[in-house]
Amino acid sequence: MKLIKAIIRPEKVLPVLEALSEKGHNSVTRISVLGRGKQRGLKVGDVYYDEIPKEMLLIVVEDASVKETVQTIAGSARTEEAGAFGDGKIFVSEVSTAYTVSTGEEGL
């Protein structure tokens, strides 16, 4: 199993969630976060924004679904066909096991 963490623009959350749902990935955790990427913030006029609002989506998938899930997120989160600075980042980590709280069942 893998944990996919996707940090994306807030306005792209609904398109990403819809695309994931169409692929059968309905279990998603959404967290509002602040951060900055390689561009180190944003300057608008005289105002400098060091921390930019983003949304983090957490999804656990089987190993065989990782590539398709990452492509689905990236394709839905891009602001333009070629993408733009600030579109986000996707991280993939190993998950050794998962448990359902209500039943104690192990696995997805």
C-alpha positions as CSV (number, residue, x, y, z in Angstrom):
1,M,0.0,0.0,0.0
2,K,1.1,3.6,-0.7
3,L,0.1,6.9,0.9
4,I,-0.3,9.6,-1.7
5,K,0.0,13.2,-0.4
6,A,-1.1,15.8,-3.0
7,I,-0.6,19.5,-2.2
8,I,-2.7,21.5,-4.7
9,R,-4.4,24.8,-5.3
10,P,-7.7,25.2,-3.3
11,E,-9.6,25.9,-6.5
12,K,-8.5,22.6,-8.0
13,V,-9.8,20.4,-5.1
14,L,-13.3,19.7,-6.5
15,P,-12.0,18.7,-10.0
16,V,-9.4,16.4,-8.4
17,L,-12.0,14.8,-6.1
18,E,-14.4,14.3,-8.9
19,A,-11.7,12.7,-11.1
20,L,-10.6,10.4,-8.2
21,S,-14.2,9.4,-7.6
22,E,-14.6,8.5,-11.3
23,K,-11.6,6.2,-10.9
24,G,-13.1,4.5,-7.8
25,H,-11.0,6.4,-5.2
26,N,-13.7,7.8,-2.8
27,S,-11.7,7.6,0.4
28,V,-9.8,10.9,0.7
29,T,-8.7,13.1,3.6
30,R,-8.6,16.8,2.9
31,I,-6.6,19.3,5.0
32,S,-6.2,23.0,4.6
33,V,-2.5,23.9,4.8
34,L,-0.2,27.0,4.3
35,G,3.1,26.8,2.5
36,R,5.4,27.8,-0.3
37,G,7.2,26.0,-3.0
38,K,10.3,26.8,-5.1
39,Q,9.0,30.3,-5.9
40,R,9.3,31.2,-2.2
41,G,6.0,33.0,-1.9
42,L,4.2,35.5,-4.0
43,K,4.5,39.2,-4.4
44,V,1.5,41.3,-5.5
45,G,2.3,44.9,-5.7
46,D,4.0,45.9,-2.5
47,V,2.6,43.0,-0.5
48,Y,4.6,39.8,-0.1
49,Y,2.8,36.5,0.7
50,D,5.3,34.1,2.4
51,E,2.7,31.4,3.0
52,I,0.1,30.6,0.4
53,P,-3.1,28.7,1.1
54,K,-3.1,25.1,-0.4
55,E,-5.1,21.9,0.2
56,M,-3.5,18.6,1.0
57,L,-5.2,15.4,0.0
58,L,-4.2,12.1,1.6
59,I,-5.1,8.9,-0.2
60,V,-4.0,5.3,0.5
61,V,-4.1,3.0,-2.5
62,E,-2.8,-0.4,-3.5
63,D,0.6,-0.5,-5.1
64,A,-0.9,-1.3,-8.5
65,S,-3.0,1.9,-8.5
66,V,-0.3,4.4,-7.7
67,K,0.7,5.5,-11.2
68,E,-2.9,5.9,-12.3
69,T,-3.9,7.8,-9.1
70,V,-0.9,10.2,-9.4
71,Q,-1.7,10.8,-13.1
72,T,-5.4,11.5,-12.3
73,I,-4.4,14.0,-9.6
74,A,-1.8,15.7,-11.7
75,G,-4.0,16.0,-14.7
76,S,-6.9,17.4,-12.7
77,A,-4.8,19.8,-10.6
78,R,-2.9,21.6,-13.5
79,T,-4.0,25.1,-14.1
80,E,-3.0,25.1,-17.8
81,E,-2.3,22.3,-20.3
82,A,1.4,22.6,-19.5
83,G,1.0,23.5,-15.8
84,A,2.2,26.5,-13.9
85,F,4.3,27.4,-10.9
86,G,2.2,26.8,-7.7
87,D,0.1,24.0,-9.1
88,G,1.4,21.7,-6.3
89,K,3.4,18.6,-5.5
90,I,2.6,14.9,-5.1
91,F,4.5,12.7,-2.7
92,V,4.2,8.9,-2.4
93,S,5.2,7.0,0.7
94,E,5.1,3.4,1.8
95,V,2.3,2.3,4.2
96,S,3.1,-0.9,6.1
97,T,-0.5,-1.6,7.2
98,A,-3.8,0.0,7.9
99,Y,-6.5,-0.8,10.5
100,T,-10.2,0.0,10.5
101,V,-11.0,1.6,13.9
102,S,-14.6,0.3,14.3
103,T,-13.8,-3.4,13.5
104,G,-10.0,-3.7,14.0
105,E,-9.8,-5.2,10.5
106,E,-6.3,-5.0,8.9
107,G,-5.9,-3.7,5.4
108,L,-7.8,-1.4,3.1
